[in-house]
């Protein structure tokens, strides 16, 4: 099997269908680049199934309270107005 693909102008690559099928890669899975060898231009790519990501999501605690996007934009607007002295 040949897993050859081309890097796009945005630095993206497509994992060939045969490779995705062989590794049971699904939409939403994450890709981790590990073991980077600059001298030989080799890397190891690990697939992290989305089910694993879903399982650990929210498992870390934070002292920062959650703010929805609307409130974050409002606060950011006020801070920028103060910074640039805009009324």
N, CA, C and O atoms as a DFTB+ gen file, in Angstrom:
348 C
 N C O
     1  1       0.843      -1.184       0.000
     2  2       0.000       0.000       0.000
     3  2       0.888       1.248       0.000
     4  3       1.906       1.307       0.690
     5  1       0.481       2.231      -0.782
     6  2       1.213       3.491      -0.854
     7  2       0.386       4.559      -0.155
     8  3      -0.741       4.838      -0.564
     9  1       0.937       5.160       0.899
    10  2       0.227       6.187       1.639
    11  2       0.691       7.578       1.266
    12  3       0.684       8.479       2.105
    13  1       1.095       7.766       0.019
    14  2       1.629       9.041      -0.424
    15  2       0.524      10.081      -0.570
    16  3      -0.531       9.806      -1.142
    17  1       0.777      11.282      -0.043
    18  2      -0.166      12.384      -0.145
    19  2       0.626      13.674      -0.297
    20  3       1.842      13.683      -0.106
    21  1      -0.054      14.761      -0.636
    22  2       0.613      16.041      -0.895
    23  2       0.210      17.068       0.148
    24  3      -0.947      17.108       0.565
    25  1       1.151      17.895       0.571
    26  2       0.869      18.978       1.513
    27  2       0.265      20.140       0.725
    28  3       0.800      20.535      -0.311
    29  1      -0.852      20.687       1.219
    30  2      -1.506      21.808       0.548
    31  2      -0.824      23.119       0.916
    32  3       0.084      23.140       1.747
    33  1      -1.262      24.207       0.299
    34  2      -0.691      25.521       0.602
    35  2      -0.977      25.936       2.042
    36  3      -0.285      26.797       2.586
    37  1      -1.987      25.336       2.661
    38  2      -2.311      25.619       4.061
    39  2      -1.580      24.678       5.018
    40  3      -1.798      24.733       6.228
    41  1      -0.716      23.818       4.485
    42  2       0.025      22.886       5.332
    43  2      -0.789      21.673       5.736
    44  3      -0.435      20.981       6.691
    45  1      -1.865      21.405       5.031
    46  2      -2.739      20.282       5.371
    47  2      -2.444      19.077       4.490
    48  3      -1.973      19.206       3.360
    49  1      -2.733      17.906       5.036
    50  2      -2.616      16.671       4.257
    51  2      -3.891      15.860       4.434
    52  3      -4.598      16.003       5.432
    53  1      -4.174      15.020       3.468
    54  2      -5.307      14.102       3.565
    55  2      -4.752      12.723       3.858
    56  3      -3.847      12.249       3.171
    57  1      -5.295      12.082       4.877
    58  2      -4.896      10.706       5.166
    59  2      -5.621       9.830       4.146
    60  3      -6.850       9.856       4.079
    61  1      -4.884       9.061       3.356
    62  2      -5.519       8.254       2.311
    63  2      -6.599       7.318       2.867
    64  3      -6.512       6.837       3.996
    65  1      -7.607       7.081       2.044
    66  2      -8.752       6.267       2.442
    67  2      -8.314       4.912       2.994
    68  3      -8.810       4.475       4.032
    69  1      -7.389       4.248       2.303
    70  2      -6.947       2.915       2.736
    71  2      -6.350       2.950       4.141
    72  3      -6.571       2.038       4.938
    73  1      -5.590       4.010       4.441
    74  2      -4.976       4.156       5.768
    75  2      -6.059       4.411       6.812
    76  3      -6.047       3.802       7.882
    77  1      -7.003       5.315       6.502
    78  2      -8.103       5.600       7.437
    79  2      -8.904       4.339       7.714
    80  3      -9.286       4.073       8.854
    81  1      -9.156       3.569       6.672
    82  2      -9.937       2.333       6.817
    83  2      -9.168       1.304       7.643
    84  3      -9.733       0.666       8.532
    85  1      -7.883       1.146       7.347
    86  2      -7.056       0.162       8.036
    87  2      -6.936       0.476       9.534
    88  3      -6.920      -0.432      10.364
    89  1      -6.851       1.784       9.874
    90  2      -6.687       2.195      11.269
    91  2      -8.006       2.548      11.940
    92  3      -8.032       2.948      13.104
    93  1      -9.101       2.398      11.200
    94  2     -10.442       2.691      11.729
    95  2     -10.519       4.134      12.239
    96  3     -11.036       4.396      13.325
    97  1      -9.993       5.064      11.429
    98  2     -10.003       6.482      11.777
    99  2     -11.370       7.055      11.411
   100  3     -11.872       6.837      10.309
   101  1     -11.963       7.792      12.353
   102  2     -13.299       8.340      12.134
   103  2     -13.261       9.863      12.176
   104  3     -12.314      10.460      12.685
   105  1     -14.304      10.478      11.633
   106  2     -14.443      11.924      11.689
   107  2     -14.482      12.348      13.154
   108  3     -15.200      11.750      13.955
   109  1     -13.720      13.369      13.503
   110  2     -13.670      13.855      14.883
   111  2     -12.500      13.316      15.676
   112  3     -12.187      13.837      16.746
   113  1     -11.835      12.265      15.165
   114  2     -10.642      11.761      15.844
   115  2      -9.553      12.822      15.795
   116  3      -9.537      13.648      14.883
   117  1      -8.657      12.810      16.747
   118  2      -7.558      13.758      16.815
   119  2      -6.286      13.090      16.319
   120  3      -6.143      11.870      16.394
   121  1      -5.353      13.910      15.807
   122  2      -4.066      13.424      15.329
   123  2      -2.981      14.056      16.184
   124  3      -2.953      15.274      16.357
   125  1      -2.091      13.233      16.718
   126  2      -0.988      13.714      17.544
   127  2       0.321      13.389      16.830
   128  3       0.538      12.258      16.395
   129  1       1.197      14.402      16.715
   130  2       2.499      14.199      16.097
   131  2       3.525      14.010      17.211
   132  3       3.750      14.914      18.015
   133  1       4.138      12.843      17.255
   134  2       5.117      12.540      18.295
   135  2       6.393      12.011      17.652
   136  3       6.425      11.740      16.452
   137  1       7.420      11.869      18.437
   138  2       8.708      11.353      17.987
   139  2       9.147      12.042      16.697
   140  3       9.223      11.419      15.638
   141  1       9.431      13.319      16.806
   142  2       9.854      14.105      15.649
   143  2      11.373      13.991      15.492
   144  3      12.120      14.280      16.427
   145  1      11.821      13.571      14.315
   146  2      13.240      13.409      14.001
   147  2      13.605      14.366      12.864
   148  3      13.485      13.997      11.695
   149  1      14.055      15.609      13.187
   150  2      14.365      16.596      12.143
   151  2      15.463      16.146      11.176
   152  3      15.410      16.471       9.989
   153  1      16.455      15.401      11.670
   154  2      17.567      14.991      10.811
   155  2      17.112      14.072       9.674
   156  3      17.561      14.214       8.537
   157  1      16.228      13.140       9.986
   158  2      15.751      12.190       8.971
   159  2      14.393      12.587       8.403
   160  3      13.852      11.910       7.529
   161  1      13.839      13.717       8.921
   162  2      12.517      14.211       8.491
   163  2      11.446      13.144       8.668
   164  3      10.619      12.927       7.782
   165  1      11.470      12.480       9.824
   166  2      10.485      11.453      10.145
   167  2       9.718      11.859      11.392
   168  3      10.267      12.461      12.315
   169  1       8.451      11.519      11.397
   170  2       7.617      11.726      12.577
   171  2       6.732      10.510      12.780
   172  3       6.530       9.711      11.866
   173  1       6.215      10.384      13.976
   174  2       5.234       9.348      14.249
   175  2       3.903      10.060      14.468
   176  3       3.827      11.050      15.196
   177  1       2.876       9.555      13.841
   178  2       1.539      10.120      13.982
   179  2       0.699       9.124      14.764
   180  3       0.644       7.941      14.427
   181  1       0.046       9.614      15.808
   182  2      -0.847       8.766      16.596
   183  2      -2.260       9.297      16.459
   184  3      -2.481      10.508      16.486
   185  1      -3.213       8.398      16.313
   186  2      -4.623       8.758      16.214
   187  2      -5.251       8.602      17.593
   188  3      -5.118       7.560      18.235
   189  1      -5.933       9.645      18.035
   190  2      -6.628       9.607      19.320
   191  2      -8.121       9.623      19.018
   192  3      -8.654      10.639      18.571
   193  1      -8.804       8.496      19.260
   194  2     -10.235       8.428      18.943
   195  2     -11.027       9.502      19.677
   196  3     -10.718       9.840      20.820
   197  1     -12.046      10.032      19.015
   198  2     -12.846      11.101      19.617
   199  2     -13.528      10.632      20.895
   200  3     -13.821      11.448      21.769
   201  1     -13.786       9.341      21.020
   202  2     -14.407       8.834      22.242
   203  2     -13.510       9.074      23.455
   204  3     -14.006       9.334      24.551
   205  1     -12.188       8.988      23.263
   206  2     -11.239       9.247      24.347
   207  2     -11.286      10.721      24.722
   208  3     -11.297      11.062      25.904
   209  1     -11.314      11.592      23.722
   210  2     -11.375      13.031      23.968
   211  2     -12.663      13.371      24.716
   212  3     -12.642      14.157      25.663
   213  1     -13.775      12.785      24.297
   214  2     -15.053      13.024      24.965
   215  2     -15.024      12.562      26.420
   216  3     -15.621      13.203      27.285
   217  1     -14.338      11.457      26.695
   218  2     -14.283      10.910      28.044
   219  2     -13.533      11.825      28.997
   220  3     -13.912      11.938      30.163
   221  1     -12.469      12.485      28.524
   222  2     -11.675      13.306      29.432
   223  2     -12.069      14.780      29.409
   224  3     -11.574      15.567      30.215
   225  1     -12.957      15.157      28.489
   226  2     -13.382      16.559      28.401
   227  2     -14.003      16.995      29.720
   228  3     -14.879      16.314      30.254
   229  1     -13.556      18.115      30.240
   230  2     -14.092      18.653      31.481
   231  2     -13.535      18.005      32.736
   232  3     -14.005      18.292      33.837
   233  1     -12.547      17.141      32.592
   234  2     -12.019      16.441      33.765
   235  2     -11.056      17.302      34.582
   236  3     -10.751      16.971      35.728
   237  1     -10.582      18.388      34.010
   238  2      -9.698      19.281      34.748
   239  2     -10.512      20.396      35.387
   240  3     -11.408      20.960      34.759
   241  1     -10.201      20.706      36.621
   242  2     -10.944      21.758      37.298
   243  2     -10.256      23.102      37.057
   244  3      -9.066      23.167      36.746
   245  1     -11.028      24.157      37.209
   246  2     -10.507      25.495      36.998
   247  2     -11.163      26.451      37.982
   248  3     -12.330      26.284      38.339
   249  1     -10.407      27.453      38.417
   250  2     -10.967      28.464      39.311
   251  2     -11.651      29.570      38.509
   252  3     -12.316      30.434      39.080
   253  1     -11.488      29.543      37.192
   254  2     -12.105      30.535      36.328
   255  2     -13.529      30.084      36.015
   256  3     -13.746      28.971      35.535
   257  1     -14.499      30.962      36.292
   258  2     -15.869      30.564      36.025
   259  2     -16.151      30.641      34.531
   260  3     -15.538      31.432      33.814
   261  1     -17.076      29.823      34.072
   262  2     -17.443      29.772      32.663
   263  2     -18.223      31.010      32.268
   264  3     -19.153      31.416      32.966
   265  1     -17.844      31.610      31.151
   266  2     -18.586      32.727      30.589
   267  2     -18.951      32.368      29.159
   268  3     -18.123      31.851      28.409
   269  1     -20.189      32.645      28.787
   270  2     -20.576      32.356      27.416
   271  2     -19.953      33.387      26.478
   272  3     -19.455      34.422      26.919
   273  1     -19.987      33.097      25.207
   274  2     -19.326      33.915      24.189
   275  2     -19.814      35.355      24.203
   276  3     -19.021      36.281      24.034
   277  1     -21.109      35.552      24.404
   278  2     -21.684      36.897      24.398
   279  2     -21.082      37.757      25.514
   280  3     -20.718      38.911      25.285
   281  1     -20.981      37.200      26.703
   282  2     -20.409      37.936      27.836
   283  2     -18.914      38.182      27.666
   284  3     -18.408      39.233      28.059
   285  1     -18.212      37.224      27.085
   286  2     -16.778      37.393      26.861
   287  2     -16.541      38.551      25.890
   288  3     -15.653      39.375      26.110
   289  1     -17.330      38.613      24.824
   290  2     -17.192      39.715      23.850
   291  2     -17.494      41.059      24.513
   292  3     -16.829      42.057      24.236
   293  1     -18.504      41.078      25.391
   294  2     -18.884      42.318      26.075
   295  2     -17.727      42.808      26.961
   296  3     -17.378      43.988      26.939
   297  1     -17.144      41.897      27.733
   298  2     -16.027      42.239      28.617
   299  2     -14.818      42.675      27.797
   300  3     -14.159      43.659      28.136
   301  1     -14.524      41.949      26.722
   302  2     -13.383      42.301      25.869
   303  2     -13.583      43.677      25.254
   304  3     -12.636      44.458      25.156
   305  1     -14.811      43.981      24.837
   306  2     -15.112      45.296      24.271
   307  2     -14.853      46.409      25.260
   308  3     -14.282      47.441      24.906
   309  1     -15.270      46.206      26.499
   310  2     -15.051      47.213      27.540
   311  2     -13.552      47.416      27.796
   312  3     -13.088      48.548      27.928
   313  1     -12.808      46.320      27.863
   314  2     -11.371      46.406      28.106
   315  2     -10.651      47.115      26.954
   316  3      -9.756      47.928      27.185
   317  1     -11.040      46.808      25.727
   318  2     -10.430      47.475      24.572
   319  2     -10.793      48.950      24.533
   320  3      -9.957      49.781      24.178
   321  1     -12.026      49.287      24.892
   322  2     -12.445      50.686      24.930
   323  2     -11.626      51.466      25.955
   324  3     -11.233      52.607      25.711
   325  1     -11.373      50.839      27.107
   326  2     -10.551      51.494      28.135
   327  2      -9.101      51.654      27.631
   328  3      -8.481      52.702      27.814
   329  1      -8.585      50.607      27.004
   330  2      -7.205      50.636      26.531
   331  2      -6.993      51.745      25.495
   332  3      -5.995      52.465      25.538
   333  1      -7.938      51.872      24.571
   334  2      -7.785      52.846      23.483
   335  2      -8.572      54.147      23.740
   336  3      -8.716      54.995      22.860
   337  1      -9.069      54.267      24.972
   338  2      -9.790      55.465      25.405
   339  2     -10.939      55.842      24.455
   340  3     -11.058      56.979      24.000
   341  1     -11.769      54.841      24.184
   342  2     -12.942      55.022      23.340
   343  2     -14.173      55.022      24.229
   344  3     -14.280      54.216      25.153
   345  1     -15.104      55.929      23.950
   346  2     -16.328      55.979      24.758
   347  2     -17.403      55.129      24.153
   348  3     -18.505      55.048      24.696
